[in-house]
Amino acid sequence: MLIPLPKTPLPSPDAITRALLDLGRTLGDSKVLTGDACATYARDESEATGRVPAAVVLASNAEDIRRTLTIAESTGVPVTPRAGGTGRTGGAVPVAGGIVLATDAMKQVKEINAKDLLAVVEPGIVTGDLHALVEREGFFYPPDPNSLGSCCIGGNVAENAGGPRAFKYGVTREYVLGLEACLMGGRVLRTGKRTVKGVTGYDVTSLLVGSEGTLGVFTEITLRLVPKPPEVATVLALFEDVRHAGAAVSRMIARGLVPRCLEMLDAATLDAVRAQKVAIDPRARGMLLIEVDGEAATTQALLEQIAEVLSGGPGLIDLLAAQDPAQRARLWEARRALSPATRKLAKYKLSEDIVVPRSRIAELLEGVDVIGADTEVRHLTYGHAGDGNFHVNFLWNDDGERPAVDRAIEALMRLTISLGGTLTGEHGIGLSKAEYLPLEQSEELIELQRDIKRLFDPKELLNPGKIFPVRPGHGGC
Amino acid sequence: MLIPLPKTPLPSPDAITRALLDLGRTLGDSKVLTGDACATYARDESEATGRVPAAVVLASNAEDIRRTLTIAESTGVPVTPRAGGTGRTGGAVPVAGGIVLATDAMKQVKEINAKDLLAVVEPGIVTGDLHALVEREGFFYPPDPNSLGSCCIGGNVAENAGGPRAFKYGVTREYVLGLEACLMGGRVLRTGKRTVKGVTGYDVTSLLVGSEGTLGVFTEITLRLVPKPPEVATVLALFEDVRHAGAAVSRMIARGLVPRCLEMLDAATLDAVRAQKVAIDPRARGMLLIEVDGEAATTQALLEQIAEVLSGGPGLIDLLAAQDPAQRARLWEARRALSPATRKLAKYKLSEDIVVPRSRIAELLEGVDVIGADTEVRHLTYGHAGDGNFHVNFLWNDDGERPAVDRAIEALMRLTISLGGTLTGEHGIGLSKAEYLPLEQSEELIELQRDIKRLFDPKELLNPGKIFPVRPGHGGC
């Protein structure tokens, strides 16, 4: 356990007993795991380990969710919603035990509407499966978090997930037209619309997207689709130094060029890729992975402009175009394997997810090197350069190094804020970054959000301990 | 006064006296209008006339706003914020008198950041002036409400304004990165970010955008800019019938073609344009005004694809390309003049702003004709066909016709909802549509929004009577 759990109130043994009894009676025992079977639900893909839940509800429909949240509120037992369990900041980690509400069995695609370009889905469908499904019918769902092979749409909406294609297409919020959500206590809320435009009332849909499972549990999601771009092309640019890569990104943005992805890898990351036996020119100490899409003519024109901009600056070693889908797949395999590959480099790894204004990328990269040197913590950086969103990874082997890592993380957060940036671009605040929230947001803004949280969940039982720093003597909210 | 005012609580004469005294003492008499000078502030561009306010504060900076909202809450006097006063649903109409807080003198552009593609502005800058300013530097701010020559950014953000270019570029919300807002009582909130990506905490920025002046008054707005598209081309397609125009829109969307504007005018609207001495082929009973932008090569390719799709269906009479900026300007002049032109057709006009899924456009147009025939109310329809967002206008001359008009409006709202649509695409709910809100949203969702409103403004003094239907014995919220 690398992240200390916040001191949120724990449910009483009596409350647990009553909740288990009610759950079994209402849902049937086959949908309620207890005992040893619950152990794996204490964790997600973050470094945090929660308290093993007393029960895991395997919801198979909206009514299971409604009943669970009704029982939880009436018995006073906290609930941690979970979809794919692939989050990186502990969003699905049950910090107070209680009930984990698993929605990953709810995989129904209720509608794919070809005329209105929308899909209505349950929260448990795997993002990559949705991609495949809609692409077969000529449509495209752009958000592509790295974990798309195992993460679920419900979690993507809860965390407002991004991914490489966010540079051109935006993040999950821009594709959520409407939601059905169940609130703690069992109230059901339908928000949003089936039209691309609409300003009726407050934007409660956007409030729910990215709320990290603290406001409600999604039972149905209406997603906007776009037509599938007919052509895709990938280009790899190798640089003598990552700063030259950063300068090339700035030139592309200033020129108004919008590839769908604009990924950057630094020297240490390239070494990790090489260790996976991917052949990369040994002189390269910085790389851009660029992907364009659209109609054939547009794509070709954009590729030529990008090549011109890349060649027009210093430090370019080589420019390689993927000639076919197999080559494209190989390039992306290396990129997608980065997270597991870097995990192998050391016993422990923490991947941060900060964003800086795109004009400050060079300062960020220099600052990260200074932090690494000061704290003597090994680090590597890659990420969505087009958005200024970087995954700074800290690596270490010895438990004794942890205080230095904590200093490095705090220094990175402070650096990010000083550059006009934000703590998280796509992973959320969760458990991992709650203590840093006051670096970015004022006490007034945090208090207002705590008030909003209590409107939805007065007893603070839904995903406690997330987003907001825990105050002494208070719960997680 | 065509729209009855909701029965919101009125401030006591004592409260007004104390507020006036405090305002004069704190802001200086030059910033506080009273008496006859306040009369014009009882109205905006909607058909509603409010109660003449006791005072109008001409704010020249954020501190004026903070002081006004502090005094208003302590004395219990309602405040109606106002920017350009061009709203169509009564958002700036003071239903309870009190104070109008005018922000249109706050026109400062604090920053245009060329590297990070953003602008930081005060709420009073006229949208068209902002367009000109950023375009001179090579940037582009897409939202273009019809009133862009006189509406202000502050009002655009409050209403989440759209415009023709929303089809490609999206509405105001997609360009608001961050806000500084002052809440009733004087609390100042800074929300959002300066980066394109960021998921820290709840999306309070999106909650404030489109909140129609009921949650806070914007004192500073951080806007995302995009590079100015180098080429723009405009095409006019004339059809034998508006339904053929609708079918052509569906074909373009299915093909994935994204012009920046895709406007539709029906036969009655074309007659109104002809009455302005704009020459249009007399056979045309439906028209599409299509505009594309981008790099030269892309623009040309897109134009050719659009021409192919338009020619491939029935009912096309003619296809005219604007050959130069003067021709483009003339085409748009006719479109922009529609609102004043149609106003001249009758003594009274109400312009609705509904949205339907794009597959239901034909049903909407047929349904509107049925409503017109049933109620015998004259009507015409034009709007942003690409988004399914139509301005259905009802016209009448005799006060005695008003009950029939009310029946027509209600029938239109019910038709819209039955087609899976939404009550408003860009004008907001305001006063005009508050009574129809329960047609679209559940009691639970409306109650939750009332609760959110009270978090921001516990005494319900900020822009009372807007969005939510007034309950007997209650105020506007």
Interface residues (C-beta under 8 A of the other chain):
Chain A: N113 A114 K115 D116 L117 L118 E159 N160 G162 A166 G170 V171 R173 E174 R187 V188 L189 R190 T191 K193 R194 T195 V196 K197 G198 V199 T200 G201 Y202 D203 V204 S206 L207 V209 G210 S211 L215 V226 P227 K228 P229 S250 I253 A254 R255 G256 E295 A297 T298 A301 Q305 V355 V356 P357 R358 S359 H384 D387 G388 N389 G420 G421 T422 L423 T424 G425 E426 H427 G428 I429 L437 E440 Q441 S442 E444 L445 I446 L448 Q449 D451 I452 L455 F456 I467
Chain B: N113 A114 K115 D116 L117 L118 E159 N160 G162 A166 G170 V171 R173 E174 R187 V188 L189 R190 T191 K193 R194 T195 V196 K197 G198 V199 T200 G201 Y202 D203 V204 S206 L207 V209 G210 S211 L215 V226 P227 K228 P229 S250 I253 A254 R255 G256 E295 A297 T298 A301 Q305 V355 V356 P357 R358 S359 H384 D387 G388 N389 G420 G421 T422 L423 T424 G425 E426 H427 G428 I429 L437 E440 Q441 S442 E444 L445 I446 L448 Q449 D451 I452 L455 F456 I467
